[in-house]
Amino acid sequence: MHNGSLDAHLYRKDTVLPWSLRHQIVLGLGSALLYLHTEFKKCVLHRDIKPSNVMLDSSFNAKLGDFGVSRLIDHNSAAQTLPAGTMGYIAPECLQTGQATTESDIYSFGVVLLEIACGRRPWVAQDDENIAILVKWVWHLYGNNSILDAIDSRLNGEFKAQEAKRLLTVGLWCAQPDYTLRPSIRQAVSVLQYEYPLPDLPSKMPVMRN
């Protein structure tokens, strides 16, 4: 792929990935996951969705790569297996049960959406021990009606506000700790494409279902 992986462009020191390309990449990634989850004869669980596995062609069209830990299952089923993926992108229920589902892929997709919009990694060490979680930070801004403050400051305000709000809100919708509240990929893509209105999320992040 001519332009390599998404993470290399998100965190380059010399150039900033413009908003138009970020939005294009989000829609391409959503389309790829929609195909894997619903349009193939079997449901493909990717299980390791993250920027380094999002490959970009010469026109910055997104392709989802690295299916080394993926699983092929019947639609509306789950795969019982050892936890796989990358910390920061793994759905919390997967760490407890080891069960991979479309909902766990959706969680990873949501984290990547937030990362693309914010230009921040999903978790970073602070004071050698504390962890700042991207999802929690964006949800805090959402609850304070200041979600656009999460947009990558390196863009210097050069982004479309409605697109940005929609992308961030869908990212939170997908990355909820409670898997029963996450949308399907079709629902998420439909909102990103302005086919459905924004979801009404609670002002505080829901807790994980036991």
C-alpha positions as CSV (number, residue, x, y, z in Angstrom):
1,M,0.0,0.0,0.0
2,H,1.6,3.2,-1.3
3,N,1.0,5.3,1.9
4,G,1.7,2.7,4.4
5,S,-0.3,2.5,7.7
6,L,-2.5,5.1,9.3
7,D,-0.6,5.4,12.5
8,A,2.5,6.6,10.6
9,H,0.5,9.6,9.3
10,L,-1.4,10.3,12.5
11,Y,1.8,10.8,14.5
12,R,4.2,12.3,11.9
13,K,6.2,15.2,13.2
14,D,6.7,17.0,9.9
15,T,3.1,17.0,8.5
16,V,-0.4,16.9,9.9
17,L,-3.1,14.6,8.3
18,P,-5.8,17.0,7.1
19,W,-9.4,16.6,8.3
20,S,-10.8,15.7,4.8
21,L,-8.5,12.6,4.7
22,R,-9.2,11.6,8.2
23,H,-12.9,11.6,7.5
24,Q,-12.4,9.7,4.2
25,I,-10.3,7.1,6.1
26,V,-13.1,6.7,8.8
27,L,-15.7,6.0,6.1
28,G,-13.4,3.5,4.4
29,L,-12.7,1.7,7.6
30,G,-16.4,1.5,8.4
31,S,-17.1,0.2,4.9
32,A,-14.5,-2.6,5.4
33,L,-15.9,-3.6,8.7
34,L,-19.4,-3.6,7.4
35,Y,-18.4,-6.1,4.7
36,L,-16.6,-8.3,7.2
37,H,-19.5,-8.4,9.6
38,T,-22.5,-8.5,7.3
39,E,-21.8,-9.0,3.6
40,F,-19.6,-12.0,3.5
41,K,-21.2,-15.5,3.7
42,K,-19.7,-15.9,7.2
43,C,-19.0,-13.2,9.8
44,V,-15.4,-12.3,10.0
45,L,-14.2,-11.0,13.4
46,H,-11.0,-9.1,12.9
47,R,-10.0,-8.9,16.6
48,D,-7.2,-6.4,16.1
49,I,-8.5,-3.2,14.7
50,K,-6.0,-0.4,15.2
51,P,-4.3,2.3,13.2
52,S,-1.2,0.2,12.3
53,N,-3.5,-2.3,10.7
54,V,-5.3,0.3,8.6
55,M,-3.4,0.5,5.3
56,L,-3.7,3.4,2.9
57,D,-3.4,3.3,-0.9
58,S,-2.0,6.1,-3.1
59,S,-5.3,8.1,-2.7
60,F,-5.5,7.5,1.0
61,N,-8.3,5.0,0.7
62,A,-8.4,2.8,3.8
63,K,-7.9,-1.0,3.6
64,L,-8.1,-3.2,6.8
65,G,-5.2,-5.6,7.0
66,D,-3.5,-8.2,9.2
67,F,-6.0,-11.0,9.7
68,G,-3.6,-13.1,11.8
69,V,-5.9,-13.4,14.8
70,S,-9.2,-13.1,13.0
71,R,-12.0,-15.7,13.4
72,L,-14.7,-16.9,10.9
73,I,-18.0,-17.5,12.6
74,D,-21.7,-17.9,11.7
75,H,-23.6,-14.6,11.7
76,N,-25.0,-13.6,15.2
77,S,-22.5,-16.0,16.9
78,A,-19.4,-15.6,19.0
79,A,-16.0,-17.1,19.1
80,Q,-14.7,-18.5,22.4
81,T,-11.0,-18.1,22.3
82,L,-8.0,-16.6,24.2
83,P,-8.0,-12.8,24.3
84,A,-6.3,-11.3,21.3
85,G,-5.6,-7.8,20.1
86,T,-3.7,-4.8,21.4
87,M,-4.1,-3.1,24.7
88,G,-6.1,0.1,24.5
89,Y,-8.3,-1.4,21.7
90,I,-9.5,-4.6,23.3
91,A,-13.1,-4.5,24.5
92,P,-13.2,-4.8,28.3
93,E,-15.5,-7.9,28.2
94,C,-13.0,-9.7,26.1
95,L,-10.4,-9.4,28.8
96,Q,-12.8,-11.1,31.2
97,T,-14.4,-13.7,29.1
98,G,-12.1,-14.3,26.1
99,Q,-15.2,-14.2,23.9
100,A,-14.9,-12.4,20.6
101,T,-18.0,-10.9,19.1
102,T,-19.0,-8.3,16.5
103,E,-19.5,-6.0,19.6
104,S,-15.8,-6.3,20.5
105,D,-14.8,-5.4,17.0
106,I,-17.1,-2.4,17.2
107,Y,-15.4,-1.3,20.4
108,S,-12.0,-1.3,18.7
109,F,-13.5,0.6,15.8
110,G,-14.8,3.3,18.1
111,V,-11.4,3.7,19.8
112,V,-9.8,4.1,16.4
113,L,-12.4,6.8,15.4
114,L,-11.6,8.8,18.5
115,E,-7.9,8.4,17.9
116,I,-8.2,9.6,14.3
117,A,-10.2,12.7,15.4
118,C,-8.1,13.5,18.4
119,G,-4.6,12.6,17.2
120,R,-4.1,10.9,20.6
121,R,-3.2,7.3,21.4
122,P,-5.9,5.4,23.4
123,W,-3.8,5.3,26.6
124,V,-0.7,6.9,27.9
125,A,1.3,6.5,31.1
126,Q,1.3,9.5,33.4
127,D,3.5,9.9,36.5
128,D,4.8,6.4,35.8
129,E,1.6,4.8,37.0
130,N,-1.6,6.6,36.1
131,I,-3.3,5.9,32.8
132,A,-5.3,8.6,30.9
133,I,-7.9,6.8,28.8
134,L,-8.9,8.5,25.6
135,V,-12.5,7.3,25.8
136,K,-13.0,8.7,29.3
137,W,-11.5,12.0,28.3
138,V,-13.7,12.5,25.3
139,W,-16.8,11.4,27.2
140,H,-16.0,14.0,29.9
141,L,-15.9,16.7,27.2
142,Y,-19.1,15.3,25.7
143,G,-20.9,15.6,29.1
144,N,-19.7,19.2,29.3
145,N,-21.0,20.0,25.8
146,S,-17.5,20.8,24.6
147,I,-16.8,17.6,22.6
148,L,-15.1,19.6,19.8
149,D,-12.3,20.5,22.2
150,A,-11.2,16.9,21.7
151,I,-10.3,17.5,18.0
152,D,-6.5,17.3,17.2
153,S,-5.2,20.8,18.0
154,R,-2.6,20.4,15.3
155,L,-5.4,21.0,12.8
156,N,-5.6,24.6,14.0
157,G,-9.4,24.6,13.7
158,E,-9.4,23.4,10.1
159,F,-12.1,20.8,10.2
160,K,-15.9,20.6,9.6
161,A,-17.6,21.0,12.9
162,Q,-20.7,18.8,12.1
163,E,-18.5,16.0,10.7
164,A,-16.2,16.2,13.7
165,K,-19.1,16.1,16.2
166,R,-20.7,13.2,14.4
167,L,-17.4,11.3,14.2
168,L,-16.6,11.8,17.9
169,T,-20.1,10.9,19.0
170,V,-20.1,7.7,16.9
171,G,-16.7,6.9,18.4
172,L,-18.1,7.1,21.9
173,W,-21.2,5.2,20.9
174,C,-19.1,2.3,19.7
175,A,-16.5,2.4,22.5
176,Q,-19.0,2.1,25.4
177,P,-17.9,-0.3,28.2
178,D,-21.3,-1.9,28.2
179,Y,-21.4,-4.0,25.0
180,T,-25.2,-4.2,24.9
181,L,-25.3,-0.4,24.2
182,R,-23.0,-0.5,21.2
183,P,-24.4,-0.1,17.7
184,S,-24.0,-2.5,14.9
185,I,-21.5,-1.5,12.3
186,R,-24.4,-0.8,9.9
187,Q,-25.9,1.6,12.4
188,A,-22.6,3.3,13.0
189,V,-21.8,3.8,9.3
190,S,-25.4,5.0,8.7
191,V,-24.9,7.8,11.2
192,L,-21.5,8.7,9.9
193,Q,-23.0,9.0,6.4
194,Y,-25.8,11.3,7.7
195,E,-28.5,8.7,7.0
196,Y,-29.6,8.7,10.6
197,P,-29.5,11.3,13.4
198,L,-26.9,11.3,16.1
199,P,-27.5,9.0,19.0
200,D,-28.4,10.6,22.3
201,L,-25.7,9.4,24.7
202,P,-25.7,9.8,28.5
203,S,-23.7,12.7,29.8
204,K,-21.6,10.2,31.9
205,M,-19.9,7.1,30.5
206,P,-21.9,3.9,31.2
207,V,-20.2,1.3,33.3
208,M,-19.3,-2.2,32.1
209,R,-22.0,-4.8,32.4
210,N,-21.0,-7.8,34.6
